[in-house]
């Protein structure tokens, strides 16, 4: 009884300590997206309802279109940090264009003045300026509209595959690992401002579903000091939000491929002007979960289940709450080589014991397995103090629980090595 109480008290103390450390580490983090909003008016200052407002970034592929309400107001939440080209149109008015540079979580409030269209004109513009940025870091911007078109090689490590295919200077490795310019262990993720420095591969940890990502910025070489800890590669991720989706939007996907690989997933976003919820879930089953050491795939089955949920609440014009929830479970076999798969014959040949271990049991093929359970809870509160100052307080609890299950056969490695040495000495 006392031991159980002490154990529970110790676990509670560790959780509270971990939360306090997480709060401290995120106290200066302010996420990586904001809201672009404004009012569309005519030359007399009267508001224009049902005007179309579009922002886009031709580099990342980000594009969003909305219309103004009866008060001439529009709002586009969850716009990732980047420069954008804005175009506003309404019938009877000339189109208005301007550039908008999103660099902080402070909302951008615009007043767009549409001029009367006196005659039909044709305007020829060069879009080359939209391809230039003033950001000095070596980085690559990728938005959902772009990476939806990429053929990813791995569903169980699709984020790693996306980074490899879309970012220059990044080399692929086995089992979802990748190497930036430098040590492969110097890679880190920043998901909505939350630092994740785990090794993001199929062997060591689980990744968030690709459907949950809105935009991604891959910073190579020398990442800015604000990210800290890692010095080679930073993947700055902005997840999708349901805020502003007054009409629910979602998708269901399914696929089947070689090695009996099947994948099913869905995502759904819904909400209102001041709240939103986005959920993404998928499941994977494959006969080749990990990369085998041989050309022939042996003992490489695996499966994965993934759920991500993002909640947003706009409490007032100055206060907003944000919550990320995630859980992933993966189970997979360690692929066998030829000698591990045919261990009975190998044992009978070398150990000269008829395929039996020192205890008289049949050795059999190697059967090593692993299971990884990952959960993540990341709430944050943002307070807009004035037009140039914002305060963000965040915390996170993240845990990777790795279980390794060795071969079920009771085989003494020390005895096996002794028998092997004796047999070779003959």
SEKOL-314985 format. One line per field, with one value per residue (C-alpha): y, z, x; residue number from 0; residue in three letters. Coordinates in pm, 1 decimal. Example, Ala and Ser with C-alpha at 12.3 -4.5 7.8 and 13.67 -1.06 7.14 Angstrom:
2
Y = (-450.0_-106.0)
Z = (780.0_714.0)
X = (1230.0_1367.0)
pos = (0_1)
code = (Ala_Ser)
end
This chain:
426
Y = (0.0_244.1_143.8_206.5_548.3_643.4_529.5_737.7_1040.3_1003.5_981.4_1293.2_1480.8_1385.4_1497.3_1832.1_1887.5_1801.3_2042.6_2320.8_2260.1_2257.6_2585.1_2744.8_2623.2_2753.0_3082.0_3270.2_3061.4_3223.1_2967.0_3008.7_3140.2_3430.4_3574.2_3804.6_4010.2_4343.4_4555.3_4622.6_4968.9_5183.3_5535.3_5691.9_5466.3_5248.3_4877.0_4631.8_4297.4_3978.8_4102.8_3828.7_3835.5_3599.9_3552.7_3321.9_3236.3_3097.2_2946.3_2732.4_2683.4_2829.9_2976.3_3080.3_3260.1_3412.1_3667.6_3964.2_3956.4_4216.5_4447.9_4422.6_4222.0_3916.2_3692.7_3417.7_3233.8_3008.1_3176.0_3050.6_3291.7_3392.3_3677.2_3670.6_3840.8_3969.8_4044.6_4190.0_4204.1_4311.4_4369.5_4727.5_4795.9_4767.0_4486.3_4582.7_4413.9_4439.5_4232.8_4113.6_3991.2_3761.0_3739.8_3726.5_3597.9_3953.2_3960.0_4173.5_4410.4_4570.0_4835.7_4772.4_5062.6_4953.8_5210.2_5248.5_5082.0_5364.3_5166.3_4823.9_4795.2_4518.8_4507.5_4309.6_4222.6_4034.1_3787.6_3751.1_3974.8_3729.2_3466.7_3673.9_3676.9_3888.3_3599.9_3538.4_3174.2_2888.8_2737.1_2564.4_2642.7_2366.9_2395.7_2129.7_2226.8_2127.6_1818.1_1660.1_1606.1_1437.9_1055.7_973.3_653.9_570.4_610.2_528.3_806.8_1037.9_1359.3_1239.6_1137.5_1481.9_1657.4_1440.5_1493.4_1863.8_2003.2_2040.6_1932.2_1651.1_1288.4_989.1_702.6_374.0_345.5_710.4_863.4_1153.5_1348.1_1725.2_1919.7_1793.3_1525.2_1335.8_1355.9_1736.5_1744.3_1879.5_1960.3_2263.9_2183.2_2496.3_2626.9_2302.8_2168.8_1796.3_1678.2_1302.0_1093.5_1097.9_760.4_434.7_269.0_524.5_729.0_803.2_1098.4_1307.0_1222.3_1413.7_1509.9_1724.1_1957.5_2282.8_2422.0_2336.3_2539.7_2341.4_2549.4_2404.6_2492.3_2732.9_2755.1_3075.1_3086.4_3088.4_2713.5_2617.2_2269.1_2141.1_2284.2_2108.9_2106.8_2247.5_2146.8_2423.8_2279.3_2458.1_2220.2_2258.1_2437.0_2419.7_2782.0_2972.4_2656.7_2733.6_2456.2_2128.2_2001.4_1660.2_1380.1_1001.4_826.2_463.3_283.6_-60.8_-145.7_-407.9_-627.3_-625.3_-261.4_-104.1_246.0_418.8_767.7_1056.1_1418.8_1662.8_2033.7_2237.0_2540.4_2903.4_3248.9_3215.1_2843.0_2542.1_2173.9_1968.7_1594.3_1352.7_975.0_695.4_332.3_134.9_-236.3_-359.2_-669.5_-446.9_-197.2_-168.6_-188.3_-544.3_-621.2_-857.1_-812.4_-1071.7_-942.8_-1175.1_-1115.7_-744.6_-704.1_-399.0_-170.1_181.7_378.8_758.4_1023.5_1402.1_1667.7_2047.2_2276.3_2657.0_2905.8_3283.7_3400.9_3771.8_4004.0_3975.7_3619.9_3285.7_2923.7_2646.8_2274.8_1994.5_1633.1_1330.2_956.5_705.3_335.4_132.4_-236.6_-396.6_-694.8_-664.3_-788.8_-1106.4_-1179.6_-1520.5_-1670.3_-1529.8_-1659.7_-2006.2_-2019.7_-2387.4_-2500.7_-2262.9_-2395.9_-2755.6_-2685.3_-2477.9_-2571.1_-2934.6_-2978.9_-3084.5_-2740.1_-2737.3_-2486.9_-2600.7_-2661.2_-2894.4_-2649.9_-2596.7_-2268.8_-2160.4_-1831.8_-1511.0_-1331.6_-984.6_-724.3_-369.5_-147.5_232.0_432.6_810.4_1062.3_1440.4_1711.3_2071.7_2359.2_2726.5_3066.8_3379.0_3731.1_4027.3_4318.3_4577.9_4598.8_4512.9_4294.6_3950.0_3711.0_3334.6_3079.5_2715.2_2375.0_2025.7_1668.6_1425.7_1065.0_796.8_453.7_199.8_-173.2_-424.1_-792.2_-1023.9_-1364.5_-1594.5_-1893.6_-1954.1_-1953.0_-1890.2_-1658.8_-1735.2_-2109.5_-2060.7_-1867.6_-2136.2_-2414.3_-2210.0_-2152.2_-2519.1_-2621.4_-2379.2_-2491.5_-2839.4)
Z = (0.0_102.9_-191.4_-433.1_-276.6_-302.0_-664.7_-751.0_-568.9_-756.3_-1091.0_-1011.5_-909.5_-1233.7_-1444.6_-1264.7_-1293.7_-1661.9_-1723.3_-1538.7_-1746.2_-2064.0_-1966.4_-1907.9_-2241.8_-2431.0_-2248.8_-2532.2_-2813.5_-3002.3_-3262.0_-3634.1_-3778.3_-3739.1_-3866.1_-4168.4_-4145.7_-4263.5_-4405.3_-4771.2_-4841.6_-5145.0_-5215.2_-4990.2_-4696.9_-4717.0_-4660.7_-4948.6_-4869.7_-5070.3_-5197.4_-5280.9_-5101.7_-5199.6_-5056.6_-5203.2_-5197.8_-5530.7_-5367.1_-5100.7_-5294.1_-5014.0_-5141.5_-4956.6_-5076.4_-4868.7_-4902.0_-4686.8_-4465.0_-4450.1_-4257.9_-4521.0_-4285.9_-4369.7_-4165.7_-4261.1_-3953.3_-3931.7_-4201.0_-4170.0_-4154.5_-4509.6_-4757.8_-4948.4_-5245.5_-5169.3_-5429.1_-5349.5_-5608.9_-5626.1_-5916.2_-6044.4_-5876.4_-5995.1_-5842.8_-5550.0_-5506.7_-5231.5_-5060.6_-4701.1_-4496.8_-4208.4_-3955.5_-3609.6_-3434.9_-3402.6_-3625.2_-3938.0_-3977.2_-4320.7_-4470.6_-4842.4_-5049.9_-5382.1_-5660.0_-5902.2_-6236.9_-6488.2_-6797.9_-6901.6_-6867.5_-6912.6_-6656.1_-6727.3_-6414.7_-6352.5_-6065.0_-6026.1_-5720.2_-5538.0_-5565.1_-5370.4_-4992.2_-4748.3_-4504.2_-4478.2_-4371.0_-4616.3_-4611.6_-4819.0_-4795.7_-4873.6_-4840.8_-4843.7_-5195.5_-5312.8_-5112.2_-5183.9_-5533.6_-5427.4_-5441.8_-5090.6_-5045.4_-4691.4_-4528.3_-4182.2_-4200.2_-4452.7_-4290.2_-4323.6_-4681.6_-4756.3_-4607.2_-4817.4_-5146.0_-5111.3_-4948.8_-5113.1_-4911.8_-4736.0_-4806.4_-4739.1_-4513.1_-4422.5_-4211.9_-4239.9_-4121.5_-4313.7_-4307.2_-4329.0_-4387.8_-4082.2_-3822.6_-3871.4_-3496.1_-3518.2_-3668.1_-3480.3_-3538.3_-3424.1_-3441.3_-3381.8_-3169.0_-2971.3_-2994.0_-3072.0_-3076.1_-3090.2_-3370.0_-3604.8_-3774.9_-3783.2_-3550.3_-3269.3_-3263.4_-3431.0_-3652.0_-3680.7_-3980.7_-4296.1_-4339.1_-4025.4_-4173.3_-4341.4_-4419.5_-4352.3_-4352.5_-4363.5_-4235.4_-4323.9_-4240.9_-3946.7_-3797.0_-3609.1_-3237.0_-3146.1_-3214.0_-3011.9_-2918.6_-3272.7_-3521.4_-3853.9_-3964.6_-3828.0_-3966.6_-3873.7_-3902.6_-3900.1_-3850.5_-4003.6_-3818.7_-3836.3_-3731.3_-3991.7_-4151.0_-4106.2_-4359.0_-4257.2_-4496.3_-4495.1_-4700.3_-4691.6_-4852.2_-4899.4_-5085.2_-5143.3_-5266.4_-5282.1_-4984.9_-4879.7_-4772.3_-4704.1_-4574.5_-4474.5_-4336.3_-4296.8_-4190.7_-4094.8_-4018.2_-3887.5_-3670.4_-3664.7_-3668.6_-3313.3_-3274.8_-3474.0_-3456.3_-3695.2_-3658.4_-3864.8_-3823.9_-4030.1_-4009.1_-4189.8_-4224.7_-4422.9_-4488.1_-4525.1_-4240.5_-4192.7_-4462.3_-4473.6_-4482.6_-4778.1_-5116.8_-5004.4_-4740.4_-4438.9_-4104.9_-4169.6_-4089.2_-3905.0_-3845.3_-3723.1_-3596.2_-3577.2_-3439.9_-3429.4_-3305.7_-3296.3_-3107.6_-3138.7_-2935.5_-2988.8_-2645.9_-2733.7_-2974.4_-2750.4_-2609.7_-2784.0_-2676.1_-2877.4_-2800.9_-2988.6_-2902.2_-3056.7_-3010.1_-3226.1_-3182.6_-3405.5_-3387.0_-3614.9_-3656.9_-3690.7_-4045.0_-4063.2_-4267.1_-4431.2_-4139.9_-3882.6_-4080.4_-4122.3_-3772.3_-3725.3_-4015.5_-3910.9_-3555.6_-3674.2_-3911.0_-3690.1_-3336.3_-3435.1_-3201.9_-3448.5_-3460.9_-3085.8_-2827.4_-2520.0_-2339.0_-2609.7_-2761.9_-3138.0_-3219.8_-3498.4_-3693.0_-3506.2_-3387.8_-3261.3_-3238.9_-3113.2_-3013.3_-2980.9_-2819.3_-2846.6_-2693.8_-2700.4_-2521.2_-2600.5_-2479.4_-2524.5_-2447.5_-2652.0_-2526.0_-2763.4_-2554.0_-2832.4_-3205.4_-3158.2_-2845.1_-2783.6_-2489.5_-2533.7_-2253.9_-2354.2_-2204.8_-2343.0_-2222.6_-2475.0_-2421.9_-2644.0_-2484.2_-2662.7_-2591.7_-2736.1_-2742.3_-2799.1_-2959.9_-2779.7_-2794.5_-2480.4_-2625.8_-2424.4_-2629.0_-2409.0_-2452.0_-2823.0_-2864.4_-2669.9_-2893.4_-3204.4_-3103.7_-3023.0_-3359.1_-3555.3_-3365.1_-3503.8)
X = (0.0_273.3_490.6_201.1_138.0_504.8_513.9_205.8_348.4_677.6_498.4_292.2_607.1_782.4_485.1_458.0_833.9_825.3_538.2_723.0_1035.2_824.5_655.4_993.9_1125.2_820.4_772.7_941.8_794.9_511.4_409.7_462.7_135.4_-105.1_-434.1_-454.8_-773.8_-907.1_-1185.3_-1261.4_-1405.0_-1491.9_-1353.2_-1620.0_-1524.8_-1836.4_-1777.0_-1801.3_-1969.0_-1902.6_-1567.5_-1318.0_-982.2_-700.7_-351.6_-91.6_276.6_400.9_710.7_544.9_221.0_5.8_-322.0_-635.4_-949.8_-1229.2_-1510.4_-1605.8_-1914.3_-2192.5_-1961.2_-1688.5_-1463.8_-1258.2_-1027.3_-783.5_-656.2_-350.0_-141.6_222.0_514.0_604.8_561.8_231.6_70.5_-280.2_-548.3_-895.1_-1173.6_-1535.8_-1772.8_-1755.1_-1419.0_-1062.2_-859.0_-637.6_-298.8_-38.9_228.1_184.0_481.1_381.8_666.6_504.0_194.5_60.6_-251.3_-227.1_-524.4_-555.3_-777.5_-820.0_-949.0_-1095.6_-1103.8_-1392.8_-1341.8_-1386.9_-1292.0_-1179.7_-802.3_-550.7_-270.9_44.5_243.1_563.0_541.4_916.1_913.9_688.9_960.9_1213.2_1245.8_1443.7_1491.2_1868.6_1839.0_1883.2_1535.2_1269.6_896.3_646.6_268.9_0.2_-107.3_239.9_327.6_-11.3_128.4_453.1_481.4_602.7_801.2_691.1_351.3_485.3_746.6_581.1_709.8_1069.5_1002.4_856.1_1160.5_1391.9_1208.3_1127.0_1442.0_1784.0_2083.3_1894.9_1990.2_1766.2_1864.9_1697.6_1382.1_1278.1_1604.0_1752.3_2076.7_2088.5_2407.0_2589.5_2527.9_2202.3_2138.2_2128.2_1777.8_1477.1_1110.7_913.0_541.5_332.7_618.2_666.7_1024.8_1056.2_1416.5_1356.3_1500.9_1201.8_1226.8_1033.7_1285.4_1311.0_990.0_657.2_564.9_250.3_29.8_113.2_-253.2_-227.2_37.2_-62.4_281.6_644.3_964.9_1290.3_1584.9_1926.2_2284.1_2276.1_1924.3_1829.2_1907.8_1538.4_1516.5_1825.8_1951.5_2012.1_2259.5_2200.0_1837.1_1510.6_1171.0_927.1_575.1_239.8_-53.4_-397.4_-676.4_-1053.8_-1102.7_-1299.8_-1441.7_-1809.9_-1873.9_-1703.7_-1437.1_-1275.4_-1128.9_-1101.9_-806.1_-717.6_-441.9_-296.8_50.9_320.3_415.6_50.2_71.9_-268.5_-333.2_-657.5_-700.4_-940.3_-928.5_-1202.8_-1198.2_-1492.0_-1557.4_-1665.2_-1512.0_-1380.0_-1320.9_-1217.2_-1131.8_-922.6_-876.9_-671.8_-644.7_-493.4_-392.4_-123.2_-48.4_250.2_455.0_764.0_747.7_1126.7_1391.3_1533.3_1907.2_1853.9_1690.3_1435.0_1190.8_1177.0_1008.2_930.5_560.1_435.4_138.8_75.8_-224.0_-208.7_-450.0_-396.9_-639.9_-598.9_-839.6_-847.3_-1050.5_-1053.5_-1167.0_-1147.4_-969.2_-661.3_-675.5_-664.9_-617.2_-457.7_-431.9_-256.2_-337.2_-172.6_-133.8_52.4_115.1_344.7_433.6_689.8_918.3_1295.7_1374.4_1579.4_1887.3_1921.4_2111.8_1866.0_1568.2_1723.6_1868.9_1778.2_1997.5_2275.1_2263.8_2275.9_2566.5_2797.0_2704.8_2669.8_2376.0_2109.0_1945.1_1887.2_2002.6_2200.9_1869.8_1740.6_1489.6_1459.2_1634.5_1396.8_1402.0_1486.9_1172.0_1260.9_982.7_929.8_641.4_642.0_363.4_381.0_143.8_162.4_-38.4_55.4_-168.4_-79.5_-230.4_-154.3_-220.2_-198.0_-66.2_-44.1_24.9_392.7_396.7_253.1_285.3_260.1_259.7_278.8_344.9_375.8_389.0_535.5_637.6_785.9_741.1_961.6_926.5_1169.1_1070.4_1369.5_1360.8_1118.4_1353.6_1554.7_1900.1_2213.3_2435.6_2735.9_2687.9_2628.9_2952.0_3141.0_3002.0_3071.9_3434.7_3480.6_3335.7_3554.3_3865.7_3818.6)
pos = (0_1_2_3_4_5_6_7_8_9_10_11_12_13_14_15_16_17_18_19_20_21_22_23_24_25_26_27_28_29_30_31_32_33_34_35_36_37_38_39_40_41_42_43_44_45_46_47_48_49_50_51_52_53_54_55_56_57_58_59_60_61_62_63_64_65_66_67_68_69_70_71_72_73_74_75_76_77_78_79_80_81_82_83_84_85_86_87_88_89_90_91_92_93_94_95_96_97_98_99_100_101_102_103_104_105_106_107_108_109_110_111_112_113_114_115_116_117_118_119_120_121_122_123_124_125_126_127_128_129_130_131_132_133_134_135_136_137_138_139_140_141_142_143_144_145_146_147_148_149_150_151_152_153_154_155_156_157_158_159_160_161_162_163_164_165_166_167_168_169_170_171_172_173_174_175_176_177_178_179_180_181_182_183_184_185_186_187_188_189_190_191_192_193_194_195_196_197_198_199_200_201_202_203_204_205_206_207_208_209_210_211_212_213_214_215_216_217_218_219_220_221_222_223_224_225_226_227_228_229_230_231_232_233_234_235_236_237_238_239_240_241_242_243_244_245_246_247_248_249_250_251_252_253_254_255_256_257_258_259_260_261_262_263_264_265_266_267_268_269_270_271_272_273_274_275_276_277_278_279_280_281_282_283_284_285_286_287_288_289_290_291_292_293_294_295_296_297_298_299_300_301_302_303_304_305_306_307_308_309_310_311_312_313_314_315_316_317_318_319_320_321_322_323_324_325_326_327_328_329_330_331_332_333_334_335_336_337_338_339_340_341_342_343_344_345_346_347_348_349_350_351_352_353_354_355_356_357_358_359_360_361_362_363_364_365_366_367_368_369_370_371_372_373_374_375_376_377_378_379_380_381_382_383_384_385_386_387_388_389_390_391_392_393_394_395_396_397_398_399_400_401_402_403_404_405_406_407_408_409_410_411_412_413_414_415_416_417_418_419_420_421_422_423_424_425)
code = (Unk_Unk_Unk_Unk_Unk_Unk_Unk_Unk_Unk_Unk_Unk_Unk_Unk_Unk_Unk_Unk_Unk_Unk_Unk_Unk_Unk_Unk_Unk_Unk_Unk_Unk_Unk_Unk_Unk_Unk_Unk_Unk_Unk_Unk_Unk_Unk_Unk_Unk_Unk_Unk_Unk_Unk_Unk_Unk_Unk_Unk_Unk_Unk_Unk_Unk_Unk_Unk_Unk_Unk_Unk_Unk_Unk_Unk_Unk_Unk_Unk_Unk_Unk_Unk_Unk_Unk_Unk_Unk_Unk_Unk_Unk_Unk_Unk_Unk_Unk_Unk_Unk_Unk_Unk_Unk_Unk_Unk_Unk_Unk_Unk_Unk_Unk_Unk_Unk_Unk_Unk_Unk_Unk_Unk_Unk_Unk_Unk_Unk_Unk_Unk_Unk_Unk_Unk_Unk_Unk_Unk_Unk_Unk_Unk_Unk_Unk_Unk_Unk_Unk_Unk_Unk_Unk_Unk_Unk_Unk_Unk_Unk_Unk_Unk_Unk_Unk_Unk_Unk_Unk_Unk_Unk_Unk_Unk_Unk_Unk_Unk_Unk_Unk_Unk_Unk_Unk_Unk_Unk_Unk_Unk_Unk_Unk_Unk_Unk_Unk_Unk_Unk_Unk_Unk_Unk_Unk_Unk_Unk_Unk_Unk_Unk_Unk_Unk_Unk_Unk_Unk_Unk_Unk_Unk_Unk_Unk_Unk_Unk_Unk_Unk_Unk_Unk_Unk_Unk_Unk_Unk_Unk_Unk_Unk_Unk_Unk_Unk_Unk_Unk_Unk_Unk_Unk_Unk_Unk_Unk_Unk_Unk_Unk_Unk_Unk_Unk_Unk_Unk_Unk_Unk_Unk_Unk_Unk_Unk_Unk_Unk_Unk_Unk_Unk_Unk_Unk_Unk_Unk_Unk_Unk_Unk_Unk_Unk_Unk_Unk_Unk_Unk_Unk_Unk_Unk_Unk_Unk_Unk_Unk_Unk_Unk_Unk_Unk_Unk_Unk_Unk_Unk_Unk_Unk_Unk_Unk_Unk_Unk_Unk_Unk_Unk_Unk_Unk_Unk_Unk_Unk_Unk_Unk_Unk_Unk_Unk_Unk_Unk_Unk_Unk_Unk_Unk_Unk_Unk_Unk_Unk_Unk_Unk_Unk_Unk_Unk_Unk_Unk_Unk_Unk_Unk_Unk_Unk_Unk_Unk_Unk_Unk_Unk_Unk_Unk_Unk_Unk_Unk_Unk_Unk_Unk_Unk_Unk_Unk_Unk_Unk_Unk_Unk_Unk_Unk_Unk_Unk_Unk_Unk_Unk_Unk_Unk_Unk_Unk_Unk_Unk_Unk_Unk_Unk_Unk_Unk_Unk_Unk_Unk_Unk_Unk_Unk_Unk_Unk_Unk_Unk_Unk_Unk_Unk_Unk_Unk_Unk_Unk_Unk_Unk_Unk_Unk_Unk_Unk_Unk_Unk_Unk_Unk_Unk_Unk_Unk_Unk_Unk_Unk_Unk_Unk_Unk_Unk_Unk_Unk_Unk_Unk_Unk_Unk_Unk_Unk_Unk_Unk_Unk_Unk_Unk_Unk_Unk_Unk_Unk_Unk_Unk_Unk_Unk_Unk_Unk_Unk_Unk_Unk_Unk_Unk_Unk_Unk_Unk_Unk_Unk_Unk_Unk_Unk_Unk_Unk_Unk_Unk_Unk_Unk_Unk_Unk_Unk_Unk_Unk_Unk_Unk_Unk_Unk_Unk_Unk_Unk_Unk_Unk_Unk_Unk_Unk_Unk_Unk_Unk_Unk_Unk_Unk_Unk_Unk_Unk)
end
